[in-house]
Amino acid sequence: MNAKKPNPALVIMRRELAAYFASPVAYIVTGLFLVVSGVFFFMTFFMANRAELRDFFSLLPITLSFFIPALTMRTVAEEKRSGSIETLLTLPVTAFDVALGKFLAACACGAAMLVPTLAYVATCALFGSPDPGPIVGGYFGALFLVAAFSAIGLFATSLTKNQIVAFFIACPVCLAFSLLGGFLVFLPARLVSVCSYFSAYSHFVSISRGVIDTRDLLYFVSLTALFFALTVETLKGDSRK
């Protein structure tokens, strides 16, 4: 009886995770993220004397706009630079498998980056009585942000052989989706509803309030699927070269 062949996407994901944590990049990015997010949290905790995570979550879309592209920038660009992407695409795997494996690895690293911030929750619970609804909603929304920004970062890194270029493609795109919600008050009333729908910040804030709306979930799923599909098409083009 033949043994069941491992799923190619899962094999690629495990390879990517091993590469992430074998290099200092993941640790440096995670460390810097914790420093920045920690400053936001403890400014609220000590200076404003509030045992809550509201400011931490409100700034999370902008923070992740920098750190998720930093995690994903090498994912495909480095393989293009070294030429290993051509070898990978000639193996019995599809462009979809390659994109899915790399996407899942990026999401896993992004989620792992959030895990140490649970210490902020413990601190709030120790010194106050925070409402658990917005906290659960905030982390739930953060995972959707990580997935969407990982898809954007993956698409950016599939376009170039240069990691820095990949970062500077993905970061402004993520920032655009994050900052759009902050400028709604300056827009004409007719444009507010349209821009609000395209704002990752607005949908994230809605989820972080602890109210799960299918429209918010559909937005993040659609945004993630769009950039994931663009990545698959880019990799298909590379395989035909």
Secondary structure, 3 states (H helix, E strand, C coil): CCCCCCCHHHHHHHHHHHHHHHCCHHHHHHHHHHHHHHHHHHHHHHHCCCCCCHHHHHHHHHHHHHHHHHHHCCCCHHHHHHCHHHHHHHCCCCHHHHHHHHHHHHHHHHHHHHHHHHHHHHHHHHHCCCCHHHHHHHHHHHHHHHHHHHHHHHHHHCCCCCHHHHHHHHHHHHHHHHHHHHHHHHCCHHHHHHHHHHCHHHHHHHHHCCCCCHHHHHHHHHHHHHHHHHHHHHHHHHHCC
